[in-house]
Amino acid sequence: MLPLAQIPEAIAITATAANDTGIDAAALAKSANGNPVMLLAMAAVALLGGKKVWEVLKQRQEQAHEAKMAQIEAGKSVHAECQAKQNALQQQVEAMARVVQSLEERAKAAEGRAAEVVQRAEARVGELEAKVGQVQQQVTAAAAKAKKAEKAAKAKAKADAKPAG
């Protein structure tokens, strides 16, 4: 089979051969690349159909080429759509990553503040426990004083209740 790159050259050679009514066998042989079947086919086309056959073959080749190019362009269009969607998704992922990063930073800051609050609360609890201890000692001392005062009042009431005599 004739390589695609050599088809236009073969068309030009056979068209020239048919137009001149003199077939250039050397040009045909060169286009056939040493393939005897291709040489015979090209010679037959040049002798029998000439320019008309080559025009039909050329038109078919151009149509096939245009169809292939349209398919490639459609593929590029689909690829461009996919690329655009991928870019949009990538931007969304980056935006989410920024939000997650922000949330992580805020969580770390909140964790630091919470640790400070807990430390202050623990210190305050220690202070309050010390004050409660002091108040308990004061209540115990006041209760002891009250018992002494009550005993003293009872003793005095007993002494006052006895007649002097």
ROKOLRO-333081 format. One record per residue: x, z, y of N, C-alpha, C in turn; residue number from 1. Coordinates in steps of 0.001 Angstrom, whole numbers, plus 524288, in hexadecimal, padded with zeros to 5 digits. Layout:
+-------+-------+-------+-------+-------+-------+-------+-------+-------+-----+
!  n_c1 !  n_c3 !  n_c2 ! ca_c1 ! ca_c3 ! ca_c2 !  c_c1 !  c_c3 !  c_c2 !   k !
+-------+-------+-------+-------+-------+-------+-------+-------+-------+-----+
!     X !     Z !     Y !     X !     Z !     Y !     X !     Z !     Y ! NUM !
...
+-------+-------+-------+-------+-------+-------+-------+-------+-------+-----+
# end
This chain:
+-------+-------+-------+-------+-------+-------+-------+-------+-------+-----+
!  n_c1 !  n_c3 !  n_c2 ! ca_c1 ! ca_c3 ! ca_c2 !  c_c1 !  c_c3 !  c_c2 !   k !
+-------+-------+-------+-------+-------+-------+-------+-------+-------+-----+
! 80351 ! 80000 ! 7FB63 ! 80000 ! 80000 ! 80000 ! 8037B ! 80000 ! 804D7 !   1 !
! 801C2 ! 7FD6E ! 808C4 ! 804B0 ! 7FCE0 ! 80D98 ! 80453 ! 801DD ! 810C3 !   2 !
! 808B2 ! 803F7 ! 8128D ! 80872 ! 808BC ! 815C1 ! 8056D ! 807B0 ! 81AC6 !   3 !
! 802C1 ! 80BD1 ! 81CB6 ! 7FF7E ! 80B4D ! 82169 ! 80296 ! 80958 ! 82616 !   4 !
! 80776 ! 80AF5 ! 82682 ! 80A98 ! 80976 ! 82B0E ! 80B91 ! 80398 ! 82B24 !   5 !
! 80B57 ! 800F3 ! 82698 ! 80C92 ! 7FB65 ! 82663 ! 807BB ! 7F7EF ! 82693 !   6 !
! 8031B ! 7FA24 ! 82687 ! 7FE55 ! 7F700 ! 82690 ! 7FDF5 ! 7F398 ! 82B71 !   7 !
! 7FECA ! 7F5AC ! 83032 ! 7FE5E ! 7F235 ! 834C3 ! 8023E ! 7EDA8 ! 8348B !   8 !
! 806F8 ! 7EEB4 ! 83290 ! 80ADD ! 7EA8B ! 83226 ! 80901 ! 7E668 ! 82E47 !   9 !
! 806CE ! 7E812 ! 829E8 ! 804E0 ! 7E46B ! 825F8 ! 80063 ! 7E12B ! 82823 !  10 !
! 7FCF3 ! 7E3B3 ! 82B12 ! 7F88A ! 7E0EA ! 82D71 ! 7FA91 ! 7DCC2 ! 83130 !  11 !
! 7FE44 ! 7DE3E ! 83469 ! 80068 ! 7DA85 ! 8383A ! 80308 ! 7D5F1 ! 83575 !  12 !
! 805E9 ! 7D6F2 ! 83149 ! 808B6 ! 7D2C9 ! 82E85 ! 804EB ! 7CF07 ! 82BF7 !  13 !
! 800FB ! 7D133 ! 82937 ! 7FD54 ! 7CDB8 ! 8268B ! 7F9E3 ! 7CACD ! 82A67 !  14 !
! 7F87D ! 7CD53 ! 82EBA ! 7F560 ! 7CA99 ! 832AF ! 7F880 ! 7C61F ! 834F8 !  15 !
! 7FD7F ! 7C711 ! 835FE ! 800D9 ! 7C2F0 ! 83810 ! 80157 ! 7BE8F ! 83417 !  16 !
! 80201 ! 7C002 ! 82F34 ! 80291 ! 7BC08 ! 82B24 ! 7FD9E ! 7B8BF ! 82ABB !  17 !
! 7F914 ! 7BB37 ! 82B19 ! 7F433 ! 7B84A ! 82AA5 ! 7F347 ! 7B4E9 ! 82F6C !  18 !
! 7F4AE ! 7B6D0 ! 83406 ! 7F3DA ! 7B3C8 ! 838CA ! 7F76A ! 7AF02 ! 838F8 !  19 !
! 7FC1B ! 7AFAA ! 8371B ! 7FFD3 ! 7AB56 ! 83752 ! 7FF10 ! 7A786 ! 832CE !  20 !
! 7FBEE ! 7A8ED ! 82F22 ! 7FB13 ! 7A5FC ! 82A4D ! 80015 ! 7A533 ! 82742 !  21 !
! 80426 ! 7A792 ! 82908 ! 80912 ! 7A7A4 ! 8262E ! 80A19 ! 7AD41 ! 824BA !  22 !
! 80A98 ! 7AE7A ! 81FC8 ! 80B2C ! 7B3DB ! 81E0B ! 810E8 ! 7B53B ! 81E1B !  23 !
! 81225 ! 7B98A ! 820A4 ! 81787 ! 7BB71 ! 820E1 ! 8185E ! 7BF02 ! 81C31 !  24 !
! 81A8D ! 7BCC1 ! 81812 ! 81B30 ! 7BF94 ! 81321 ! 81EEF ! 7C42D ! 813BF !  25 !
! 822D9 ! 7C3A2 ! 81704 ! 826A7 ! 7C7EB ! 817BD ! 823FC ! 7CC9C ! 81A3B !  26 !
! 82090 ! 7CBB6 ! 81E1D ! 81DCE ! 7D004 ! 820AF ! 81A03 ! 7D297 ! 81CE4 !  27 !
! 81772 ! 7CF43 ! 8199D ! 813E7 ! 7D17B ! 815B7 ! 816E7 ! 7D4D2 ! 811CB !  28 !
! 81B56 ! 7D2EF ! 81011 ! 81E72 ! 7D5D2 ! 80C36 ! 8205C ! 7DAFB ! 80E82 !  29 !
! 821F9 ! 7DACB ! 81363 ! 823CA ! 7DF92 ! 815F8 ! 81F5B ! 7E395 ! 81654 !  30 !
! 81AA1 ! 7E1DF ! 817B5 ! 81623 ! 7E557 ! 8182E ! 81474 ! 7E77D ! 812E4 !  31 !
! 81568 ! 7E48B ! 80EB7 ! 813D9 ! 7E636 ! 8097A ! 817AA ! 7EA31 ! 80746 !  32 !
! 81C0C ! 7EAF3 ! 809B7 ! 82001 ! 7EEB8 ! 807FC ! 821BB ! 7EDB8 ! 80259 !  33 !
! 8221E ! 7E8D4 ! 800EC ! 823F8 ! 7E785 ! 7FBAE ! 81FDC ! 7E824 ! 7F776 !  34 !
! 81B27 ! 7E96F ! 7F8E2 ! 816F1 ! 7EA00 ! 7F50F ! 8148A ! 7E497 ! 7F443 !  35 !
! 8151F ! 7E246 ! 7EF99 ! 81330 ! 7DCEB ! 7EECB ! 80D39 ! 7DC90 ! 7EF1D !  36 !
! 80A7F ! 7E09D ! 7ED60 ! 804C8 ! 7E07E ! 7ED9B ! 802FF ! 7E06E ! 7F34C !  37 !
! 80580 ! 7E3BE ! 7F685 ! 80426 ! 7E3EF ! 7FC10 ! 8056E ! 7DEB6 ! 7FEA5 !  38 !
! 809C9 ! 7DC57 ! 7FD2A ! 80B56 ! 7D74C ! 7FF5C ! 80740 ! 7D328 ! 7FE16 !  39 !
! 80575 ! 7D312 ! 7F935 ! 8017B ! 7CF3D ! 7F7AC ! 7FC55 ! 7D038 ! 7FA8F !  40 !
! 7FAE4 ! 7D547 ! 7FB07 ! 7F605 ! 7D684 ! 7FDB5 ! 7F64B ! 7D4E4 ! 8036C !  41 !
! 7FA9A ! 7D5F6 ! 805EC ! 7FB26 ! 7D48D ! 80B74 ! 7FB39 ! 7CE9E ! 80C25 !  42 !
! 7FDC8 ! 7CBEB ! 80899 ! 7FDF8 ! 7C634 ! 808F1 ! 7F883 ! 7C3F3 ! 80827 !  43 !
! 7F597 ! 7C638 ! 8046D ! 7F047 ! 7C44E ! 8036F ! 7ECCF ! 7C538 ! 80833 !  44 !
! 7ED46 ! 7C9C3 ! 80A87 ! 7EA2C ! 7CAE9 ! 80F37 ! 7EBA9 ! 7C723 ! 81390 !  45 !
! 7F0B7 ! 7C620 ! 8142A ! 7F27D ! 7C297 ! 8184C ! 7F078 ! 7BD0E ! 81764 !  46 !
! 7F07D ! 7BB54 ! 81271 ! 7EED7 ! 7B608 ! 81147 ! 7E8DF ! 7B573 ! 81167 !  47 !
! 7E63F ! 7B957 ! 80F0B ! 7E09D ! 7B8BC ! 80E61 ! 7DD72 ! 7BAAA ! 81314 !  48 !
! 7DE96 ! 7BF36 ! 814E4 ! 7DB44 ! 7C16C ! 818F3 ! 7DDD2 ! 7C17C ! 81E3C !  49 !
! 7E2A7 ! 7C267 ! 81E37 ! 7E583 ! 7C272 ! 82315 ! 7E3BB ! 7C6B1 ! 826C0 !  50 !
! 7E2F1 ! 7C506 ! 82B84 ! 7E1E4 ! 7C8AE ! 82FCF ! 7DCC8 ! 7CBB1 ! 82F0A !  51 !
! 7D8C3 ! 7C934 ! 82CF9 ! 7D3AD ! 7CBC1 ! 82C5C ! 7D40F ! 7D066 ! 828A1 !  52 !
! 7D6AC ! 7CFA2 ! 82436 ! 7D732 ! 7D3E0 ! 82067 ! 7DA48 ! 7D859 ! 822CB !  53 !
! 7DE77 ! 7D70B ! 82579 ! 7E1B2 ! 7DB29 ! 827D0 ! 7DEB2 ! 7DDFE ! 82C19 !  54 !
! 7DB63 ! 7DB4C ! 82EF2 ! 7D840 ! 7DDE4 ! 832F4 ! 7D489 ! 7E1D9 ! 83071 !  55 !
! 7D218 ! 7E048 ! 82C14 ! 7CE90 ! 7E3DB ! 82957 ! 7D19A ! 7E88C ! 82741 !  56 !
! 7D613 ! 7E778 ! 824CF ! 7D94D ! 7EBC1 ! 822BF ! 7DB42 ! 7EF43 ! 82724 !  57 !
! 7DCD7 ! 7ECCD ! 82B5F ! 7DEBB ! 7EFD0 ! 82FDA ! 7DA5E ! 7F330 ! 8321B !  58 !
! 7D5A7 ! 7F0F8 ! 8328B ! 7D12E ! 7F3DF ! 8349E ! 7CFE7 ! 7F888 ! 83110 !  59 !
! 7D008 ! 7F7AC ! 82BF1 ! 7CF0A ! 7FBFC ! 82850 ! 7D326 ! 80046 ! 828F0 !  60 !
! 7D7FF ! 7FEA4 ! 82967 ! 7DC3D ! 80272 ! 82A08 ! 7DB90 ! 8057B ! 82F22 !  61 !
! 7DA24 ! 802C9 ! 83351 ! 7D947 ! 8056D ! 83854 ! 7D4AF ! 80934 ! 83808 !  62 !
! 7D077 ! 80795 ! 83558 ! 7CBFF ! 80B0C ! 834BB ! 7CD77 ! 80FE5 ! 8318F !  63 !
! 7D061 ! 80F1E ! 82D78 ! 7D21B ! 81393 ! 82A4F ! 7D58D ! 8172B ! 82D92 !  64 !
! 7D8F7 ! 814B5 ! 830B5 ! 7DC6B ! 817CA ! 83418 ! 7D93B ! 81AD9 ! 8382B !  65 !
! 7D567 ! 81839 ! 83A95 ! 7D218 ! 81ADA ! 83E75 ! 7CEF8 ! 81F4F ! 83C01 !  66 !
! 7CD09 ! 81E66 ! 8373A ! 7CA1D ! 82286 ! 83486 ! 7CDA7 ! 82734 ! 83374 !  67 !
! 7D265 ! 8260B ! 831CA ! 7D620 ! 82A50 ! 830BB ! 7D772 ! 82D38 ! 835C3 !  68 !
! 7D835 ! 82A56 ! 83A07 ! 7D962 ! 82CD3 ! 83F12 ! 7D4C2 ! 83021 ! 840E9 !  69 !
! 7CFFC ! 82E31 ! 84021 ! 7CB5B ! 83137 ! 8419C ! 7CB15 ! 8363B ! 83E68 !  70 !
! 7CC6A ! 835CE ! 83969 ! 7CC7E ! 83A71 ! 83611 ! 7D09E ! 83E4D ! 837F3 !  71 !
! 7D524 ! 83C53 ! 8396F ! 7D94D ! 83FBE ! 83B6C ! 7D796 ! 84252 ! 8407F !  72 !
! 7D527 ! 83F46 ! 843FA ! 7D345 ! 84176 ! 848EF ! 7CF16 ! 8459D ! 847FD !  73 !
! 7CB99 ! 8448E ! 8443E ! 7C794 ! 84870 ! 842F0 ! 7CA31 ! 84D66 ! 840EB !  74 !
! 7CE44 ! 84CA9 ! 83DCB ! 7D134 ! 85130 ! 83BD7 ! 7D3BB ! 8542A ! 84040 !  75 !
! 7D5BF ! 8514B ! 84413 ! 7D81F ! 853EA ! 84899 ! 7D402 ! 856F3 ! 84B9C !  76 !
! 7CF55 ! 854AC ! 84C16 ! 7CB17 ! 85749 ! 84EE2 ! 7C99C ! 85C53 ! 84C15 !  77 !
! 7C90C ! 85BF7 ! 846EA ! 7C7C6 ! 8609F ! 843D8 ! 7CC2F ! 86491 ! 84450 !  78 !
! 7D105 ! 86290 ! 8440A ! 7D583 ! 8660D ! 84490 ! 7D584 ! 868B6 ! 849ED !  79 !
! 7D433 ! 865B4 ! 84DF3 ! 7D40D ! 867FE ! 85334 ! 7CFD7 ! 86C2D ! 85389 !  80 !
! 7CB4A ! 86B31 ! 85110 ! 7C723 ! 86F22 ! 8510B ! 7C8EB ! 87404 ! 84E27 !  81 !
! 7CB64 ! 87333 ! 849AF ! 7CD63 ! 877B0 ! 846A5 ! 7D177 ! 87AA3 ! 849D1 !  82 !
! 7D4DA ! 877B4 ! 84C5E ! 7D8F0 ! 87A2C ! 84F8B ! 7D682 ! 87D5A ! 853F1 !  83 !
! 7D26B ! 87B2B ! 8566C ! 7CFCD ! 87DFA ! 85AA9 ! 7CD3C ! 882F2 ! 8589C !  84 !
! 7CAB6 ! 8828D ! 85418 ! 7C84B ! 88737 ! 851CD ! 7CC61 ! 88B35 ! 8504B !  85 !
! 7D0B2 ! 8894D ! 84E1E ! 7D4E7 ! 88CE0 ! 84CA4 ! 7D721 ! 88F91 ! 8517B !  86 !
! 7D7C9 ! 88CAD ! 855B5 ! 7D9BB ! 88F00 ! 85A91 ! 7D5F0 ! 89312 ! 85CA0 !  87 !
! 7D0DC ! 891D9 ! 85C62 ! 7CCEA ! 8959B ! 85E2F ! 7CD10 ! 89A8B ! 85AD3 !  88 !
! 7CD77 ! 899D6 ! 855B9 ! 7CDC3 ! 89E5E ! 8523B ! 7D2C4 ! 8A179 ! 85335 !  89 !
! 7D708 ! 89EBF ! 8542B ! 7DC00 ! 8A166 ! 85546 ! 7DB8C ! 8A4A5 ! 85A42 !  90 !
! 7D8E9 ! 8A278 ! 85E2B ! 7D820 ! 8A565 ! 86305 ! 7D4C2 ! 8AA33 ! 8620F !  91 !
! 7D0C7 ! 8A9AB ! 85EBE ! 7CD7A ! 8AE29 ! 85D78 ! 7D0A1 ! 8B254 ! 85A98 !  92 !
! 7D3EA ! 8B0A0 ! 85702 ! 7D731 ! 8B456 ! 85417 ! 7DAE3 ! 8B727 ! 857D2 !  93 !
! 7DD30 ! 8B43C ! 85B73 ! 7E0B8 ! 8B6A3 ! 85F40 ! 7DDC7 ! 8BA7A ! 862BA !  94 !
! 7D909 ! 8B913 ! 8644C ! 7D5E0 ! 8BCA3 ! 8677E ! 7D499 ! 8C195 ! 86471 !  95 !
! 7D33C ! 8C0EF ! 85F71 ! 7D21B ! 8C585 ! 85C32 ! 7D6FC ! 8C8D9 ! 85B7A !  96 !
! 7DB6E ! 8C650 ! 85AE1 ! 7E04D ! 8C939 ! 85A46 ! 7E16C ! 8CC66 ! 85F34 !  97 !
! 7E04E ! 8CA0C ! 863BF ! 7E111 ! 8CCF4 ! 8689D ! 7DD5B ! 8D19C ! 868E9 !  98 !
! 7D876 ! 8D0D4 ! 86743 ! 7D4A7 ! 8D523 ! 86749 ! 7D66E ! 8D96B ! 86393 !  99 !
! 7D82C ! 8D7E6 ! 85EEE ! 7DA06 ! 8DBC7 ! 85B1F ! 7DEBA ! 8DEB4 ! 85D4D ! 100 !
! 7E251 ! 8DBDB ! 85FBA ! 7E6EB ! 8DE59 ! 8620D ! 7E542 ! 8E23E ! 8663E ! 101 !
! 7E18A ! 8E0AC ! 86980 ! 7DF92 ! 8E420 ! 86D9B ! 7DD19 ! 8E8FD ! 86B3B ! 102 !
! 7D9FC ! 8E82C ! 86720 ! 7D778 ! 8EC9E ! 8648B ! 7DB80 ! 8F042 ! 86210 ! 103 !
! 7DF8D ! 8EDFE ! 85FC8 ! 7E3B1 ! 8F138 ! 85D75 ! 7E66D ! 8F46D ! 861AA ! 104 !
! 7E77D ! 8F1F7 ! 8661A ! 7EA0E ! 8F4CD ! 86A66 ! 7E685 ! 8F928 ! 86C63 ! 105 !
! 7E177 ! 8F7EC ! 86CF7 ! 7DDD2 ! 8FBEF ! 86ED1 ! 7DD58 ! 9005C ! 86AD9 ! 106 !
! 7DD5F ! 8FF04 ! 865D3 ! 7DCFC ! 90301 ! 861C0 ! 7E1CF ! 90688 ! 861D3 ! 107 !
! 7E66E ! 9043A ! 86295 ! 7EB3E ! 9075C ! 862E3 ! 7EB0F ! 90AFC ! 8679A ! 108 !
! 7E944 ! 908EB ! 86C07 ! 7E8E4 ! 90C28 ! 870BE ! 7E4F7 ! 91093 ! 86FDF ! 109 !
! 7E084 ! 90F54 ! 86D7D ! 7DC88 ! 91356 ! 86C73 ! 7DE9B ! 9175B ! 86896 ! 110 !
! 7E195 ! 915A3 ! 864D5 ! 7E3E1 ! 9192E ! 86106 ! 7E7AE ! 91CE9 ! 863B8 ! 111 !
! 7EAC6 ! 91ACC ! 86745 ! 7EE6A ! 91E1A ! 86A42 ! 7EB7E ! 92219 ! 86D86 ! 112 !
! 7E75E ! 92056 ! 87033 ! 7E43A ! 923F7 ! 87364 ! 7E19E ! 92810 ! 86FF3 ! 113 !
! 7DFAE ! 92668 ! 86B65 ! 7DD1F ! 92A16 ! 867D2 ! 7E110 ! 92E2C ! 865EC ! 114 !
! 7E5D1 ! 92C93 ! 864DC ! 7E9D4 ! 9304D ! 86323 ! 7EAEB ! 9344D ! 86772 ! 115 !
! 7EB29 ! 9326F ! 86C56 ! 7EBFD ! 93602 ! 870BE ! 7E778 ! 939DC ! 87133 ! 116 !
! 7E2AD ! 937ED ! 870B0 ! 7DE0B ! 93B43 ! 87115 ! 7DE16 ! 93F59 ! 86CC2 ! 117 !
! 7DF7C ! 93DC1 ! 867FF ! 7DFB0 ! 94167 ! 8639E ! 7E3CF ! 94598 ! 864A2 ! 118 !
! 7E856 ! 94409 ! 86699 ! 7EC6D ! 947E5 ! 867C6 ! 7EA93 ! 94BBF ! 86BEA ! 119 !
! 7E81C ! 949C6 ! 87004 ! 7E625 ! 94D4A ! 87414 ! 7E1E4 ! 950E6 ! 871F1 ! 120 !
! 7DE87 ! 94EBB ! 86E9E ! 7DA58 ! 951E1 ! 86C53 ! 7DC9D ! 95628 ! 868DB ! 121 !
! 7E09E ! 954C2 ! 865CC ! 7E318 ! 958B4 ! 86276 ! 7E594 ! 95CF9 ! 865C4 ! 122 !
! 7E81C ! 95B70 ! 86A01 ! 7EA79 ! 95F54 ! 86D7F ! 7E635 ! 962BF ! 86FE5 ! 123 !
! 7E1FA ! 9605E ! 87178 ! 7DDA3 ! 96349 ! 873D8 ! 7DB2C ! 966FB ! 86FDA ! 124 !
! 7DAAC ! 96531 ! 86AFE ! 7D888 ! 9688B ! 866D6 ! 7DC0F ! 96D47 ! 8661D ! 125 !
! 7E12A ! 96C7F ! 8663B ! 7E4D7 ! 970DF ! 865CB ! 7E41D ! 974BC ! 86A3C ! 126 !
! 7E382 ! 972A2 ! 86F02 ! 7E2A8 ! 97615 ! 87385 ! 7DD8F ! 97925 ! 872E8 ! 127 !
! 7D969 ! 97666 ! 87139 ! 7D458 ! 978F0 ! 87091 ! 7D484 ! 97D0F ! 86C38 ! 128 !
! 7D74A ! 97C02 ! 86811 ! 7D7CE ! 97FDB ! 863DF ! 7DA91 ! 984BE ! 865DE ! 129 !
! 7DE93 ! 983F2 ! 86928 ! 7E159 ! 9886C ! 86B68 ! 7DDA7 ! 98B95 ! 86EE0 ! 130 !
! 7DA88 ! 988EE ! 87206 ! 7D6D3 ! 98BAE ! 87567 ! 7D2B5 ! 98E83 ! 8722C ! 131 !
! 7D0DA ! 98C08 ! 86E00 ! 7CD00 ! 98E85 ! 86A95 ! 7CF63 ! 9936E ! 86830 ! 132 !
! 7D43B ! 99315 ! 866A9 ! 7D6F3 ! 997AD ! 8648C ! 7D731 ! 99C0C ! 8688C ! 133 !
! 7D874 ! 99ABF ! 86D75 ! 7D8A0 ! 99EAA ! 8719F ! 7D33D ! 9A116 ! 87278 ! 134 !
! 7CF30 ! 99DB4 ! 87288 ! 7C9E2 ! 99FB1 ! 8735E ! 7C853 ! 9A33D ! 86ED9 ! 135 !
! 7C9BC ! 9A1C8 ! 86A1C ! 7C878 ! 9A508 ! 8659B ! 7CB2C ! 9AA59 ! 8660A ! 136 !
! 7D00E ! 9AA4B ! 867DC ! 7D2D2 ! 9AF4C ! 86895 ! 7D014 ! 9B285 ! 86CC6 ! 137 !
! 7CE76 ! 9AFE9 ! 87103 ! 7CBC1 ! 9B2BD ! 8752F ! 7C68C ! 9B4E7 ! 87339 ! 138 !
! 7C3CA ! 9B1D5 ! 8700A ! 7BEC6 ! 9B3A4 ! 86DED ! 7BFBD ! 9B836 ! 86A3E ! 139 !
! 7C3B4 ! 9B7DD ! 86710 ! 7C4EB ! 9BC20 ! 8636E ! 7C65C ! 9C106 ! 86675 ! 140 !
! 7C97F ! 9C060 ! 86A90 ! 7CB0F ! 9C4DB ! 86DD0 ! 7C64A ! 9C71C ! 87089 ! 141 !
! 7C2D2 ! 9C3B6 ! 8728D ! 7BE23 ! 9C58B ! 87537 ! 7BA89 ! 9C84B ! 8715B ! 142 !
! 7BA3C ! 9C650 ! 86C9D ! 7B6EF ! 9C8BE ! 868A5 ! 7B919 ! 9CE23 ! 86737 ! 143 !
! 7BE3E ! 9CE7B ! 866D1 ! 7C0AB ! 9D38A ! 8659A ! 7BFA8 ! 9D75F ! 86A07 ! 144 !
! 7C02B ! 9D574 ! 86EE5 ! 7BF1B ! 9D8D6 ! 87372 ! 7B96E ! 9DA90 ! 8736B ! 145 !
! 7B601 ! 9D6F1 ! 87229 ! 7B070 ! 9D829 ! 87221 ! 7AF45 ! 9DC49 ! 86E03 ! 146 !
! 7B1BD ! 9DC02 ! 86974 ! 7B0E5 ! 9DFE8 ! 8655F ! 7B2E3 ! 9E534 ! 8672F ! 147 !
! 7B777 ! 9E52A ! 869B8 ! 7B99A ! 9EA17 ! 86BB3 ! 7B5F0 ! 9EC57 ! 86FD2 ! 148 !
! 7B416 ! 9E8ED ! 8732C ! 7B0A0 ! 9EABC ! 87756 ! 7AB8E ! 9ECB5 ! 874F8 ! 149 !
! 7A9BC ! 9EA16 ! 870F9 ! 7A4EB ! 9EBC5 ! 86E6D ! 7A5AE ! 9F119 ! 86BD5 ! 150 !
! 7AA23 ! 9F1C1 ! 8692C ! 7AB4B ! 9F6CC ! 866BA ! 7ABB7 ! 9FB06 ! 86AE0 ! 151 !
! 7AE52 ! 9F9B1 ! 86F11 ! 7AEF3 ! 9FD85 ! 8734A ! 7A9A3 ! 9FED1 ! 87599 ! 152 !
! 7A644 ! 9FAF0 ! 87632 ! 7A117 ! 9FBDB ! 87869 ! 79DDC ! 9FF2E ! 874AA ! 153 !
! 79E5A ! 9FE3B ! 86F9E ! 79B7E ! A0158 ! 86BC7 ! 79D7E ! A06FF ! 86BD6 ! 154 !
! 7A299 ! A0788 ! 86C25 ! 7A4D0 ! A0CD0 ! 86C44 ! 7A311 ! A0F8D ! 8712B ! 155 !
! 7A305 ! A0CDB ! 87575 ! 7A157 ! A0F4D ! 87A5E ! 79B88 ! A1095 ! 87A1A ! 156 !
! 79889 ! A0D25 ! 877D6 ! 79302 ! A0E29 ! 87765 ! 7920F ! A12D1 ! 873C8 ! 157 !
! 7952B ! A1364 ! 86FDA ! 794B7 ! A17D5 ! 86C5F ! 79656 ! A1CD3 ! 86F41 ! 158 !
! 79A4F ! A1C71 ! 87233 ! 79C27 ! A2107 ! 87519 ! 79830 ! A2274 ! 87943 ! 159 !
! 795EE ! A1EE0 ! 87BA7 ! 79212 ! A1FFF ! 87FAF ! 78D09 ! A2200 ! 87D1D ! 160 !
! 78BFF ! A20BE ! 8789D ! 78742 ! A225E ! 87600 ! 787B5 ! A2801 ! 87408 ! 161 !
! 78C3A ! A2A03 ! 87360 ! 78CDF ! A2F78 ! 871B4 ! 78BFF ! A32F3 ! 8766E ! 162 !
! 78935 ! A3721 ! 8759B ! 78889 ! A3AC5 ! 879F2 ! 78DA3 ! A3DAC ! 87B15 ! 163 !
! 78E37 ! A3F0A ! 87F83 ! 79302 ! A4189 ! 8813C ! 792FA ! A4728 ! 87F57 ! 164 !
! 792AC ! A4866 ! 87C0A ! 79296 ! A4DA5 ! 87AE4 ! 793B3 ! A5079 ! 876B3 ! 165 !
+-------+-------+-------+-------+-------+-------+-------+-------+-------+-----+
# end
